[in-house]
């Protein structure tokens, strides 16, 4: 009888010891899974200096950007919207072809040496591109998050305020993908910038 009791106690102790051993060996697996995810950089006053520099660089590019959604995949749209960022460098209704080409390359990584695809009936000036008159929106971004995708690219989520040509204001969310580019004056190219979610109602000014 006494032997049975002792045997039972020993068995219980073994079970408890095995339970603790299993708990210890499972813990590292959770940590490994977390490390493999993309690193979300802190966007706050307490962020690292390197993170703040990245945030400022992305914000500068975003606040100079007029190319959104499908315009990234259409040459004429990308060029026409890019000219809006360079209106302060215009010579009347024309923009220096070199200035335009360099801006597009630095921002979007695309190189255009000719702009004949914009239209055959547009006014011409040697070495310049005609700026087609149009109404346009202006944009102001506020960074929500910056995610390092660990492949040389960063996904940036922003709140974006759009002031329309008709004096309306929209508050939206935007997702932009930046890729490191050594040849760019900004150090990055924008691969896309998509409006992804409406966060407020349209307000008449």
BAVEXKOL-373204 format. One record per residue: residue in three letters; y, x, z of N, C-alpha, C in turn. Coordinates in steps of 0.05 Angstrom, whole numbers, plus 5000, padded with zeros to 4 digits. Last residue first. Example, Ala and Ser with C-alpha at 12.3 -4.5 7.8 and 13.67 -1.06 7.14 Angstrom:
<rs>
ser495552575142497952735143500152585157/ala488652645156491052465156493452645156/
</rs>
This chain:
<rs>
unk648646764031650946904043653546744037/unk642646454047644946454030647346584044/unk636346724057638846644070641146664050/unk629446594059631746674043634246554056/unk625746774118626646584097629046684083/unk621147324127623447154135624146964112/unk617147624107617247594136619547424145/unk612447664056615147554063615147514093/unk609148244033609148014051612047924057/unk609348653995606748544003606848294021/unk611749013942612548813962610048653969/unk609949683931609349403927610449233949/unk610350233897611750113919611649813915/unk606750833879607250543876608950463900/unk607751373881605851273862605950973858/unk612951823887612151553894610251453873/unk611952503906612452303885611652033897/unk615153023945613252803941613952643917/unk619153393945616653473957614453263955/unk623753293919623353153944620853243959/unk623253573873625453653891625153523918/unk616553723855618653533860620753633879/unk612454083854614454113833616753913837/unk608953923894610454173898612754203878/unk607753333922608253443895610053693897/unk603952853957605253113957605453223928/unk605352173947603452393943604952653942/unk606051533977607251793970605052003967/unk606150853969604351083970605851333960/unk608550304006609150513986607250743991/unk609649634017607749854021608150053998/unk614049204052613449364029611449574036/unk616448554070615048794077614248934051/unk623148254071620348284062619048524075/unk628347824069627048014087624048024081/unk633647714025630847664031629947894050/unk639747394010638447604025635547534031/unk644147293955642047203973640747443986/unk647847423914648647413942646647273961/unk645647503865646847233870647547193900/unk643147983869645647973852647147703856/unk640748053937640647983909643247973895/unk638648513980641048363974641048303945/unk633148574020633948573992636448393989/unk630248984067632248774063633248794034/unk623849124090625749174069627648924067/unk619849504132621249254129623449304109/unk614349894106617149854114617849564115/unk609150364108609850084110612750054120/unk606350864070608650794086609150494085/unk601351334065601951044061604150964081/unk600851954034601751804057602351514049/unk596352484011598052244007598652104034/unk592952884022595452954009597252724004/unk588952644049588252734022590752824007/unk590052374096588452624097587452714070/unk593651974099591051904088589152144087/unk597951824150596852054135594051994126/unk602451304151599651374155598851614137/unk607751044184607051254165604251334171/unk611250424195609050614201608750804178/unk616450224186614750104207612550304215/unk622950394166620150464168618750344192/unk626949994128626650094155623650144159/unk631249984070628550004083628850094112/unk634749604025635049764049632349754065/unk637249513959635049513978635649694002/unk640049053911640149303926638249273949/unk638848803844638648783873639149053886/unk643148663787640948803801641148763831/unk644848493720645148453749642848583763/unk646548953668644748763681645548723709/unk647249323608648549173630646548973641/unk643549913596643749623589644949473613/unk645950513582645350353605645750053598/unk643250973536645050743540644050583564/unk643051673545641551423544643451193551/unk644852263508645252063529643451823524/unk644752603464644052713490644352523514/unk649452233428647652463428647252573456/unk648951553434650651773439648852023443/unk648450863413647451143415649651343420/unk646650193430648650393423647650673429/unk640249933408642150003429644250203419/unk636149803373638749693367640849753389/unk631249993392632450123368635350033363/unk629050163458630049973438631450113415/unk626150503490627850313503629050103484/unk623450893462621950643468623650433482/unk626551343461626651163438625350893444/unk627251753496627451483506627751283484/unk623952383509625352193491625251913503/unk621452603552623252773536624952613517/unk619352453616620252333590622152523577/unk614452503663616352653647616852513621/unk613352293730613052233702615252383686/unk614152313785612252493773611752453743/unk617952013811615451883804613352063790/unk622252353827621552123842618752023837/unk622352773789622352833818621552593835/unk622352483741620252673746620052733776/unk627152183745624552043743622252233750/unk630952613746630652423769627952283768/unk630152853696629653003721629252813745/unk631852433662629152543660628352693686/unk637252373677635352153680632452253680/unk639252883663639552783691637552563696/unk638252883608636953083625637052993655/unk641552463589638552443586637152643604/unk646852173622645752413612642652413612/unk648351513605647451693626646151933612/unk653751043588651551233582650851413605/unk658250763593655750613591653350783585/unk661451263627661851003614659350843616/unk656951633648659351693631659851443615/unk654251623715654451513687657051603674/unk653151723766653251963748653651873718/unk652651253792654951423800655251673782/unk647851063773650250953762652751113769/unk642651193788644351413778647051313766/unk639650763799640050953821641951173813/unk639150523750640850393770641450583794/unk635350813723638250853716640050733737/unk630650583740631450853750634350903745/unk630250133710630850103738631650373750/unk629150373660631550203663632250173692/unk624250643670626750793662629250623667/unk620850223684621250443702623850593696/unk621049903637622049793662622650023682/unk618850263599621550163595622650053621/unk613550353621615450563617618350463615/unk610150043671611449983645613750183642/unk608450113722606450143701607550073673/unk612450013758611350283758609450333734/unk613349473754615249653739614149943739/unk610149183788609049253761610849433745/unk613249433846611049263835610249363807/unk619649743833617649613850615549463834/unk625050163834622550103819620549993838/unk629250363859629650093848627150003833/unk630750803914628750693895629450413886/unk633451003954634451063928632750943906/unk630550883998633150753996634650823970/unk625951203990625750913989628550783985/unk627951723999626951643973626851343970/unk629451674054631451744034630551664006/unk624451564077626551364079628751424058/unk621752054069620751804056622951584056/unk625052384101624652434072623752184057/unk624452164152627152174139626952214109/unk618952244160620051974160622751964146/unk618652804159617252644139618452364137/unk621652904205622553014179621252854156/unk618652664244621252564239622352664212/unk614052984243613852704236616552584229/unk616153464262615053454235614753164225/unk617553314315619653394296618653374267/unk614052734340614353024335616453074314/unk617552184372615752294353616152594350/unk620851894405619252104418617352234399/unk623151514374624851734383623251964395/unk618151374323619751304347621451554354/unk612551314296615251274286616951184310/unk606951744293608651584310611451564299/unk602251654241604251824254606051634270/unk595551554240598051404239600151564255/unk590751864203592451894227595051744222/unk584651534183587251654177589051664201/unk578451714219580351524208582951664200/unk575352084244575152074216577151884203/unk576152014299577452244286577352224256/unk572951574310575851544311577251774297/unk567751774306568651564288571651544287/unk567752134349567552234321568452024301/unk568051784393570251974388570152074359/unk563051544390565451384387567751564380/unk559551964400559351834374561851664369/unk560352124454561452294432561352154405/unk557451704483560351734483561351894460/unk551851724485553051544466556051594463/unk550352064527549852164499551151974479/unk551651774573553052024567552752104538/unk548051344571550951294571552451544563/unk543251614577543851474552546751424549/unk543651784630543351984608544051864582/unk543651304659546051484659545951684636/unk538451134647540750964639543251134638/unk535251524671535251494642537651334632/unk536351404725537051664714537251654684/unk534050894729536950924734537851184721/unk528551024720529950834702532950864705/unk527551354764527351464737528851284717/unk528150994807529951224804529951344776/unk523750654796526550554795528550774792/unk519551024806519850894779522650784776/unk520051124860520351344841520851234813/unk518950614880521550734884522150964864/unk513550554865515550374854518350484857/unk511150954895511050974866513150794853/unk512050764946513251014938513351044907/unk508850294943511750274948513150524939/unk503750514935504850334915507950314918/unk502950784983503050934957504350774935/unk502550375019504850555021505150714995/unk497650175000500050005000502550175000/
</rs>
